[in-house]
Amino acid sequence: MVFPFGSLLDFRINLTDEHEMFRRSVREFAERVLEPRVREIERSNRIPEELLRKAGENGFTGLGIPQEYGGQGTDITFNAIYVEEVSRICPAFSVATLVHELFVYPVLRYGTEEQRRRYLPPLARGEKHASHATTEPQAGSDVAGIETRGVREGDGWVLNGRKYFISGADKADYFIVLARTSEPPSRKERWKGLTFFIVEKGTPGLRLGERIEVMGIRGSHPYEVFLDNVYVPDDNRVGEEGLGFKIAMETYDYGRIGVAAQAVGISQACLERSLQYSIQRKAFERPIIGFQAVQFHISDILTKLEAARLMLYWAAALATSNRAEASFAASMAKLFATEAAENAALKAITIHGGMGVAVEGWVERFLRDTQILKTYEGANDVQRLVIMRQMMRQVFGMEIP
Ligand SMILES: Cc1cc2nc3c(=O)[nH]c(=O)nc-3n(C[C@H](O)[C@H](O)[C@H](O)COP(=O)(O)OP(=O)(O)OC[C@H]3O[C@@H](n4cnc5c(N)ncnc54)[C@H](O)[C@@H]3O)c2cc1C
């Protein structure tokens, strides 16, 4: 009945009073601190540093980091709640959290104790920022196709390559960089021979390239990053040599829950704005909410929103209990929630009529944002493949031929 899951109990979501109290505190922060600055962020295409500092002061930069490393010691559900509530107001603001997770997860899970003690506390306090650098101009979905090279030299490594679309690289103090450190044994095993390294800002040869202008998430920018003969000691290697691909895939499984949370926040915003507008706006002498077509659009937004929210917190619950199925649950949540958010944004634009397409109407931005959510941390069509592959692997122990 519940195939490919084991039992109905696998669908438990486990939200508690503590989660709800936390949600309220994030909403208060988002409405009081962020909302008054959204127009400025959209117009200037810049997130003021002081807002990131305030998130740090509220403890939000320490989510997902254990207390022994200066964090809040909270599980991934708290991260999802934070990202959802912030994205309801300003999706771009939550990108910093997603990017931090892509640094924190591999260091926490595969790094050395020394790396955890050095890098995690300043990130938890919000004093330092991190970036995750995997993508290259010729390799995004195809992670194994990266060309950045890491060559052993003495007690360390020399890195050379060009990374592309690296979010937050302008603010980053620490980069986690994926490089090829050995040739793969065969074409079929291209994923072998990749390794992660931490590179600190200021390391000779590490250079910021052009800023890439994208259609949405205004205020958060991806950058090109160059590595020209960058020397890092072997102490900066994260995880075993050659294990980088596996670490990257696990990191994205975890990170996709954050993208699903961004999408749920956007759908929530579209629902609230559509309801408010359709109650206030009159046509043919009656509020437009009286028209059945408008009611249908709102019902669709609401239905998909709640389904997406259930998938999000279900994937987070599976990840919290370290269940293997969390990997494809996270992909399903990312796929469904981002497409639901795109649909919600389109319907919100329709309901707002002319104001829907006017920049000053403040709903068209959500459609632009959803296109980015559908692309990063694994494009949605790639998620469709990942869902099938992971499910077949876990349920039948087989690879798709
Ligand atoms: C705003 C933004 C921020 C980003 N931030 C970061 C970051 O911080 N760090 C980082 O490392 N990367 C980052 N990225 C990169 C992002 O992860 C990649 O853009 C994404 O993985 C897609 O890769 P690509 O752009 O190379 O597209 P491609 O891999 O070239 O794919 C192009 C199209 O082909 C489809 N496709 C590719 N392979 C298959 C397949 N096997 N089956 C079916 N369809 C397929 C894809 O679905 C897509 O529609 C960011 C991207 C954006 C837009």
PDBQT file of the ligand as one rigid body, heavy atoms in Angstrom, charges set to zero:
ROOT
HETATM    1  C1  LIG A 501      21.414  31.772  -9.195  1.00  0.00    +0.000 C 
HETATM    2  C2  LIG A 501      22.266  30.524  -9.186  1.00  0.00    +0.000 A 
HETATM    3  C3  LIG A 501      23.074  30.269  -8.108  1.00  0.00    +0.000 A 
HETATM    4  C4  LIG A 501      23.911  29.147  -8.101  1.00  0.00    +0.000 A 
HETATM    5  N1  LIG A 501      24.740  28.936  -7.024  1.00  0.00    +0.000 NA
HETATM    6  C5  LIG A 501      25.644  27.921  -7.071  1.00  0.00    +0.000 A 
HETATM    7  C6  LIG A 501      26.623  27.772  -6.018  1.00  0.00    +0.000 A 
HETATM    8  O1  LIG A 501      26.622  28.502  -5.020  1.00  0.00    +0.000 OA
HETATM    9  N2  LIG A 501      27.561  26.798  -6.139  1.00  0.00    +0.000 N 
HETATM   10  C7  LIG A 501      27.605  25.938  -7.220  1.00  0.00    +0.000 A 
HETATM   11  O2  LIG A 501      28.480  25.080  -7.257  1.00  0.00    +0.000 OA
HETATM   12  N3  LIG A 501      26.682  26.057  -8.211  1.00  0.00    +0.000 NA
HETATM   13  C8  LIG A 501      25.713  27.025  -8.171  1.00  0.00    +0.000 A 
HETATM   14  N4  LIG A 501      24.794  27.174  -9.197  1.00  0.00    +0.000 N 
HETATM   15  C9  LIG A 501      24.843  26.275 -10.333  1.00  0.00    +0.000 C 
HETATM   16  C10 LIG A 501      23.652  25.344 -10.439  1.00  0.00    +0.000 C 
HETATM   17  O3  LIG A 501      23.714  24.334  -9.476  1.00  0.00    +0.000 OA
HETATM   18  C11 LIG A 501      23.614  24.810 -11.876  1.00  0.00    +0.000 C 
HETATM   19  O4  LIG A 501      23.249  25.901 -12.721  1.00  0.00    +0.000 OA
HETATM   20  C12 LIG A 501      22.646  23.671 -12.039  1.00  0.00    +0.000 C 
HETATM   21  O5  LIG A 501      23.106  22.523 -11.389  1.00  0.00    +0.000 OA
HETATM   22  C13 LIG A 501      22.427  23.338 -13.514  1.00  0.00    +0.000 C 
HETATM   23  O6  LIG A 501      23.643  23.185 -14.178  1.00  0.00    +0.000 OA
HETATM   24  P1  LIG A 501      23.944  23.957 -15.572  1.00  0.00    +0.000 P 
HETATM   25  O7  LIG A 501      23.556  25.367 -15.407  1.00  0.00    +0.000 OA
HETATM   26  O8  LIG A 501      25.320  23.646 -15.978  1.00  0.00    +0.000 OA
HETATM   27  O9  LIG A 501      22.923  23.311 -16.582  1.00  0.00    +0.000 OA
HETATM   28  P2  LIG A 501      23.198  22.019 -17.472  1.00  0.00    +0.000 P 
HETATM   29  O10 LIG A 501      23.755  20.936 -16.650  1.00  0.00    +0.000 OA
HETATM   30  O11 LIG A 501      23.966  22.426 -18.674  1.00  0.00    +0.000 OA
HETATM   31  O12 LIG A 501      21.721  21.655 -17.888  1.00  0.00    +0.000 OA
HETATM   32  C14 LIG A 501      21.007  22.414 -18.881  1.00  0.00    +0.000 C 
HETATM   33  C15 LIG A 501      19.638  21.750 -19.062  1.00  0.00    +0.000 C 
HETATM   34  O13 LIG A 501      19.812  20.400 -19.484  1.00  0.00    +0.000 OA
HETATM   35  C16 LIG A 501      19.111  19.523 -18.615  1.00  0.00    +0.000 C 
HETATM   36  N5  LIG A 501      19.878  18.307 -18.366  1.00  0.00    +0.000 N 
HETATM   37  C17 LIG A 501      21.200  18.195 -18.087  1.00  0.00    +0.000 A 
HETATM   38  N6  LIG A 501      21.523  16.922 -17.902  1.00  0.00    +0.000 NA
HETATM   39  C18 LIG A 501      20.379  16.208 -18.056  1.00  0.00    +0.000 A 
HETATM   40  C19 LIG A 501      20.050  14.826 -17.983  1.00  0.00    +0.000 A 
HETATM   41  N7  LIG A 501      20.985  13.900 -17.677  1.00  0.00    +0.000 N 
HETATM   42  N8  LIG A 501      18.765  14.462 -18.190  1.00  0.00    +0.000 NA
HETATM   43  C20 LIG A 501      17.814  15.378 -18.466  1.00  0.00    +0.000 A 
HETATM   44  N9  LIG A 501      18.055  16.702 -18.552  1.00  0.00    +0.000 NA
HETATM   45  C21 LIG A 501      19.314  17.095 -18.350  1.00  0.00    +0.000 A 
HETATM   46  C22 LIG A 501      18.955  20.282 -17.304  1.00  0.00    +0.000 C 
HETATM   47  O14 LIG A 501      17.814  19.852 -16.595  1.00  0.00    +0.000 OA
HETATM   48  C23 LIG A 501      18.805  21.707 -17.786  1.00  0.00    +0.000 C 
HETATM   49  O15 LIG A 501      17.454  21.938 -18.094  1.00  0.00    +0.000 OA
HETATM   50  C24 LIG A 501      23.914  28.247  -9.200  1.00  0.00    +0.000 A 
HETATM   51  C25 LIG A 501      23.064  28.512 -10.286  1.00  0.00    +0.000 A 
HETATM   52  C26 LIG A 501      22.255  29.626 -10.294  1.00  0.00    +0.000 A 
HETATM   53  C27 LIG A 501      21.355  29.877 -11.476  1.00  0.00    +0.000 C 
ENDROOT
TORSDOF 0
